[in-house]
């Protein structure tokens, strides 16, 4: 007799999900539904805030509403730092991901069921914390599905990235239909249902994840638990007091998030650069990251206006009539994910084909900023008009340029950050890149107060020229930046 064959698959021979480990389907699903709910809610959030009560909204001034959306978006990326710390020091990535998904569900339910500003406040805080925790750890959990030398790793991450963009594409379309036909809270409710589906799927599938997903890489000593709890409790009390006394208000949220992010970024740079645990070469590479950080902030300050100024523009300048039917405002936000799905493979193929002949990272960053600035200048031919006169095809073309700029900078930024990071500060350097996104997103919210529908030319031209100038400045500094990067391209 021969011994019975084991029925448990190893991660190397499990190919049940399009050639990938079956466990990937659970992370793919929770991330897809999280992006569905995130972008679905965000697609209608701004107009909910500034639409009048007769339109189902809250009637908040557009500038204040844009600041709230920008502060919320920036807080999501700030929360990734907290999510990464909780995973690294206390709970492990898988547990933080699971709890974060539950927090997101609670946030969307609050938006759907609690009327007025209380629902917005409770909902956005919970969604920001949950999305930050999930975003910070989903990628790490995917990495645990593969052995270091598994050739399927890149393909697996590409499939994971596809799930992200499928959710980002479908969310604004479906929530927009419900918002325009039944009302805002039905749209928020659909976002909640989507996240609930993702949570239920993940709750059943999480048991099949490898033990490595639950490992705490750098456990916090138990002797410091009390100190951390006191700091966390103190922070909550301080925030509550500032809200009560009126220091934190809806009209200054974006500025507060900007200030907090700047302080956090300076602190991170200072801690890393002054550490005795890094050598001269690593310190030089961190200095080389600084101009990339600044360029990234400039880029995201414009790019993230898809959720602020571009939403207002789509509502009040875009001709959304299609064969006698008016397209929901939120549908514009589904254009970018389509282009990402199409173009990400094209860019990957181009970089692969060029190999060592491809442009260095600072060059890619520079052109990312330049192309983003050019996208803003493309609004100028349509400026000065009144009413909803800008053709939908014009916005499609402009968002195509947005996507080209994004693919020149965003995935490249994450990649180069891991290359430039000192060995002992790997996670903190990734957090620094997310802080550049947080800062840019909050600035995008603050800039709304300068957007004037009656005089759009200065807004689009000044911001476009500034982004181009930042890109040209980096392009002229490529050689010294590369010298600082010490062999990293």
C-alpha positions in Angstrom: 0.0 0.0 0.0 1.1 3.5 -0.7 0.7 6.3 1.8 -2.2 8.7 1.2 -1.3 11.9 -0.6 -1.6 15.1 1.4 -4.5 17.2 0.4 -3.1 20.5 1.7 -1.7 22.6 -1.1 1.5 24.6 -0.6 1.7 28.2 -1.8 4.0 27.2 -4.6 1.7 24.6 -6.3 -1.7 26.4 -5.6 -2.8 27.8 -9.0 -6.6 27.9 -8.6 -7.1 31.6 -9.1 -5.9 32.4 -12.6 -2.7 30.6 -11.9 -2.3 32.3 -8.5 -2.9 31.0 -5.0 -6.6 30.7 -4.1 -6.1 32.9 -1.1 -5.5 35.8 -3.4 -9.2 35.8 -4.3 -10.1 36.9 -0.8 -7.7 39.8 -0.7 -8.7 40.7 -4.3 -12.3 40.7 -3.2 -12.0 42.8 -0.1 -9.8 45.3 -1.8 -12.1 45.5 -4.8 -15.2 46.1 -2.6 -13.3 48.6 -0.5 -12.4 50.6 -3.6 -16.0 50.3 -4.8 -17.3 51.7 -1.6 -14.5 54.3 -1.2 -14.8 55.8 -4.7 -18.5 55.3 -4.9 -19.0 57.3 -1.7 -16.4 59.9 -2.8 -18.1 60.3 -6.2 -21.1 61.8 -4.6 -19.7 63.2 -1.3 -18.8 66.7 -2.5 -22.1 67.4 -4.2 -23.9 66.0 -1.1 -22.1 68.6 1.0 -22.8 71.7 -1.3 -26.1 70.8 -2.9 -29.1 72.7 -1.3 -31.5 71.0 1.0 -34.1 70.9 -1.8 -31.6 68.9 -3.8 -31.0 66.5 -0.9 -27.7 68.0 0.2 -26.5 70.0 3.2 -26.0 73.4 1.6 -22.4 73.9 2.7 -20.5 76.6 0.7 -18.4 75.0 -2.1 -15.1 76.1 -0.7 -15.8 74.6 2.7 -17.2 71.4 1.2 -14.0 71.1 -0.9 -11.9 71.6 2.1 -13.7 68.8 4.0 -13.2 66.4 1.0 -9.5 67.3 0.8 -9.0 66.9 4.5 -10.8 63.6 4.5 -8.7 62.3 1.5 -5.5 63.5 3.2 -6.5 61.8 6.4 -6.8 58.5 4.6 -3.2 58.6 3.7 -2.2 59.8 7.1 -4.0 56.9 8.6 -1.8 54.5 6.5 1.0 55.4 8.8 -1.0 54.4 11.8 -2.2 51.2 10.1 1.4 50.2 9.3 2.5 50.9 12.9 -0.3 48.8 14.4 0.6 46.0 12.1 4.4 46.2 12.6 4.2 46.6 16.4 1.0 45.1 17.8 -1.3 43.0 15.7 0.2 41.9 12.3 -1.1 42.9 8.9 -3.9 40.4 8.5 -5.6 41.3 11.8 -5.4 45.0 11.1 -6.8 44.5 7.6 -9.8 42.6 9.0 -10.6 45.1 11.7 -10.1 48.0 9.3 -12.7 46.5 6.9 -15.2 46.4 9.8 -14.4 50.0 10.6 -15.1 51.0 7.0 -18.4 49.2 7.0 -19.4 51.2 10.2 -18.4 54.4 8.5 -20.5 53.8 5.4 -23.5 52.8 7.5 -23.2 56.0 9.4 -23.2 58.1 6.2 -26.2 56.2 4.9 -28.3 56.2 8.1 -27.3 59.3 10.1 -28.6 62.5 8.6 -26.8 65.8 8.3 -23.3 66.8 9.5 -23.2 64.2 12.4 -23.4 61.4 9.8 -20.7 63.1 7.7 -18.4 63.6 10.7 -18.8 60.1 12.1 -18.8 58.4 8.7 -15.7 60.1 7.3 -13.6 59.6 10.4 -14.4 55.9 10.4 -13.9 55.4 6.7 -10.6 57.4 6.8 -9.2 55.3 9.7 -10.4 52.0 8.2 -9.3 52.8 4.6 -5.9 53.8 5.9 -5.5 50.6 7.8 -6.6 48.5 4.9 -4.5 50.3 2.3 -1.4 50.0 4.5 -1.7 46.2 5.0 -3.5 44.6 2.0 -0.3 44.8 -0.1 1.7 43.2 2.7 -0.8 40.4 3.0 -0.6 39.7 -0.7 3.2 39.5 -0.4 2.9 36.7 2.1 1.2 34.4 -0.5 4.4 33.9 -2.4 7.8 32.5 -1.7 10.6 35.1 -2.3 11.6 33.4 -5.6 8.1 32.7 -6.9 7.9 34.0 -10.5 4.1 34.5 -10.1 4.6 37.4 -7.7 4.5 40.3 -10.2 1.5 38.8 -12.0 -0.3 38.3 -8.7 0.2 41.9 -7.8 -1.1 42.9 -11.3 -4.2 40.9 -10.7 -4.6 42.6 -7.3 -4.2 46.0 -8.9 -6.9 45.0 -11.4 -9.3 44.4 -8.5 -8.6 47.9 -7.2 -9.4 49.5 -10.4 -12.5 47.4 -11.1 -13.9 48.6 -7.8 -12.9 52.2 -8.6 -14.6 52.0 -11.9 -17.9 50.5 -10.8 -18.4 52.4 -7.5 -19.1 55.9 -8.9 -21.3 54.5 -11.7 -23.6 52.6 -9.5 -23.7 55.0 -6.5 -24.2 57.8 -9.0 -27.3 56.1 -10.5 -28.9 55.6 -7.1 -28.0 59.2 -6.0 -29.5 60.7 -9.1 -32.7 58.6 -9.0 -33.4 57.8 -5.3 -31.2 60.2 -3.3 -27.8 60.6 -1.7 -28.4 58.2 1.2 -29.3 55.4 -1.1 -25.9 56.0 -2.8 -24.1 55.9 0.5 -26.1 52.8 1.4 -25.0 51.0 -1.7 -21.4 51.8 -0.8 -22.0 50.2 2.6 -23.5 47.1 1.0 -20.5 46.8 -1.3 -18.1 46.9 1.7 -20.3 44.4 3.6 -20.0 42.0 0.8 -16.2 42.4 0.8 -16.0 41.9 4.5 -18.2 38.8 4.5 -16.1 37.2 1.7 -12.9 38.0 3.5 -14.1 36.8 6.9 -14.7 33.3 5.4 -11.4 33.3 3.4 -9.0 34.8 5.9 -8.4 31.4 7.6 -6.7 30.2 4.4 -4.1 32.9 4.6 -0.6 31.9 5.6 0.7 32.4 9.1 3.2 34.9 7.9 0.3 37.3 7.3 -0.3 37.4 11.1 3.3 37.8 12.2 4.2 41.0 14.1 7.6 42.0 12.7 8.7 44.3 15.5 6.6 43.6 18.6 6.1 46.5 21.0 7.4 45.5 24.5 4.6 45.0 26.9 6.1 47.5 29.3 5.3 50.2 26.8 1.6 49.3 26.2 0.4 51.6 29.0 2.4 54.5 27.5 1.0 54.0 24.1 -2.5 53.8 25.5 -2.1 57.0 27.4 -0.7 58.8 24.3 -3.6 57.5 22.1 -6.2 58.5 24.8 -4.6 61.9 25.2 -4.7 62.5 21.5 -8.4 61.7 21.4 -9.1 64.0 24.3 -7.1 66.9 22.8 -9.0 66.5 19.5 -12.3 66.5 21.2 -11.5 69.6 23.2 -10.3 71.5 20.1 -13.6 70.6 18.4 -15.6 71.8 21.3 -13.8 75.1 21.7 -14.0 75.7 17.9 -10.3 75.4 17.0 -11.1 72.6 14.6 -13.9 73.6 12.3 -15.3 72.4 8.9 -13.8 75.5 7.2 -10.2 74.9 8.4 -10.0 71.1 8.3 -7.8 71.0 5.2 -5.3 73.5 6.7 -5.1 71.4 9.9 -4.4 68.2 7.9 -1.8 70.1 5.8 -0.1 71.3 9.0 -0.1 67.8 10.6 1.2 66.2 7.5 4.0 68.7 7.2 5.0 68.2 10.8 4.9 64.4 10.4 7.0 64.5 7.2 9.6 66.8 8.7 9.8 64.6 11.8 10.2 61.4 9.7 13.0 63.0 7.6 14.7 64.3 10.7 14.5 60.9 12.5 15.9 59.1 9.5 18.6 61.5 8.5 20.0 61.9 12.1 19.9 58.3 13.0 23.2 56.6 13.8 21.9 53.4 12.5 22.3 54.4 8.8 25.6 54.9 7.0 26.7 57.7 4.7 25.4 56.1 1.5 21.9 55.5 3.0 21.8 59.0 4.3 22.7 60.4 0.8 19.9 58.4 -0.7 17.4 59.8 1.8 18.5 63.3 0.7 18.0 62.2 -2.9 14.4 61.3 -2.0 13.7 64.8 -0.8 13.2 66.4 -4.3 11.1 63.4 -5.4 8.9 64.0 -2.3 8.4 67.7 -3.2 7.6 66.8 -6.8 5.1 64.2 -5.6 3.4 66.7 -3.4 3.0 69.1 -6.4 1.7 66.3 -8.6 -0.9 65.1 -6.1 -2.1 68.6 -5.4 -3.4 68.7 -8.9 -4.2 65.1 -9.5 -6.5 64.8 -6.4 -8.6 67.7 -7.6 -10.5 65.0 -9.5 -12.5 64.8 -6.3 -12.8 68.5 -5.6 -12.6 71.1 -8.4 -13.2 68.5 -11.2 -16.4 67.4 -9.4 -17.7 71.0 -9.3 -16.6 71.4 -12.9 -18.5 68.3 -13.9 -21.6 69.5 -12.1 -21.6 73.1 -13.5 -19.5 73.2 -16.7 -19.8 69.7 -18.3 -22.4 68.9 -20.9 -23.6 65.6 -19.4 -26.5 65.0 -21.8 -26.2 61.7 -23.6 -28.9 61.0 -26.1 -31.4 63.0 -24.1 -30.3 61.5 -20.7 -28.2 63.3 -18.1 -25.2 61.4 -16.9 -24.7 61.5 -13.1 -21.9 63.8 -11.9 -20.0 60.9 -10.3 -19.6 59.0 -13.5 -16.7 61.3 -14.5 -14.7 59.7 -11.7 -15.0 56.3 -13.4 -13.1 57.4 -16.5 -9.6 57.4 -14.9 -9.8 53.8 -13.6 -10.6 52.6 -17.2 -7.5 54.3 -18.5 -5.4 52.9 -15.7 -6.6 49.4 -16.5 -5.7 49.9 -20.2 -2.5 51.8 -19.8 -0.8 50.2 -16.8 0.0 47.1 -18.9 1.3 49.4 -21.8 3.6 51.2 -19.4 4.9 48.0 -17.8 5.6 46.6 -21.3 7.4 49.8 -22.4 9.6 49.9 -19.3 10.4 46.2 -19.6 11.3 46.5 -23.3 13.5 49.5 -22.6 15.3 47.7 -19.8 18.3 49.7 -18.7 17.7 52.3 -21.4 14.5 53.5 -19.7 14.5 57.0 -18.1 15.9 57.3 -14.6 13.3 57.8 -11.8 13.9 61.6 -11.4 13.2 62.0 -15.1 9.9 60.0 -14.8 8.9 62.1 -11.8 9.8 65.3 -13.7 7.7 64.4 -16.7 4.9 63.2 -14.4 4.7 66.8 -13.0 5.0 68.4 -16.4 2.3 66.2 -18.0 0.0 66.9 -15.0 0.5 70.6 -15.4 -0.2 70.3 -19.1 -3.5 68.6 -18.2 -4.6 71.6 -16.3 -3.7 73.9 -19.2 -6.0 71.8 -21.4 -9.0 73.3 -19.4 -8.2 76.7 -20.8 -9.8 76.4 -24.2 -13.1 75.8 -22.4 -12.7 78.5 -19.8 -14.9 81.6 -20.0 -18.0 79.8 -21.1 -21.2 79.8 -19.1 -23.4 76.9 -18.2 -22.8 73.2 -19.0 -21.0 73.6 -22.3 -17.8 71.6 -22.1 -18.1 68.3 -24.1 -17.7 65.0 -22.3 -15.1 64.0 -24.8 -12.9 66.9 -23.7 -13.0 65.6 -20.1 -12.2 62.1 -21.3 -9.2 63.5 -23.1 -8.0 65.5 -20.2 -8.4 62.5 -17.8 -6.4 60.5 -20.3 -3.5 63.0 -19.7 -4.1 62.7 -16.0 -3.6 59.0 -16.2 -0.4 59.2 -18.2 1.0 61.6 -15.6 -0.1 59.2 -12.8 1.6 56.2 -14.3 4.8 58.2 -14.8 4.9 58.9 -11.0 2.7 56.9 -8.7 3.9 53.3 -9.2 7.4 54.5 -9.9 7.3 56.4 -6.6 6.5 53.4 -4.5 9.2 51.4 -6.3 12.0 53.9 -5.8 11.0 54.5 -2.2 11.7 50.9 -1.3 15.0 51.1 -3.2 16.2 54.3 -1.5 15.0 53.3 2.0 17.7 52.5 4.6 17.5 48.9 5.8 16.3 49.9 9.3 13.8 52.5 8.1 12.1 50.6 5.2 8.5 51.0 6.5 9.1 54.7 7.5 10.3 55.6 4.0 7.1 54.0 2.4 5.1 56.1 5.0 7.0 59.2 3.7 5.8 58.5 0.2 2.2 58.2 1.5 2.7 61.4 3.4 3.4 63.2 0.1 0.1 61.9 -1.2 -1.6 63.0 2.0 -0.2 66.5 1.8 -1.0 66.8 -1.9 -4.6 65.6 -1.3 -5.2 68.1 1.6 -3.7 70.9 -0.5 -6.2 69.9 -3.3 -9.0 70.5 -0.9 -7.7 73.8 0.3 -7.2 75.0 -3.3 -11.0 74.8 -3.9 -11.5 78.2 -2.2 -9.5 79.8 -5.1 -11.5 78.2 -7.9 -13.9 80.8 -9.4 -16.4 79.5 -12.0 -16.7 83.1 -13.4 -12.9 83.4 -13.9 -11.3 80.0 -14.4 -8.3 81.1 -16.5 -6.1 82.2 -13.6 -6.8 79.1 -11.6 -6.0 76.5 -14.3 -3.1 78.5 -15.8 -1.3 79.3 -12.6 -1.5 75.8 -11.2 -0.6 74.3 -14.5 2.5 76.5 -14.9 3.6 75.8 -11.3 3.5 72.1 -11.8 5.4 72.4 -15.1 8.0 74.6 -13.4 8.4 72.0 -10.6 8.9 69.3 -13.2 11.4 71.4 -15.2 13.3 72.2 -12.0 13.7 68.5 -11.2 14.6 67.7 -14.8 17.4 70.3 -14.6 18.6 68.7 -11.3 18.6 65.1 -12.5 22.4 64.7 -12.3 22.9 65.9 -8.8 19.8 64.0 -7.6 21.2 60.8 -9.2 24.5 61.4 -7.4 22.7 61.6 -4.1 20.8 58.4 -4.9 24.1 56.5 -5.1 23.5 54.1 -7.9 19.7 53.8 -7.6 17.9 54.8 -10.8 
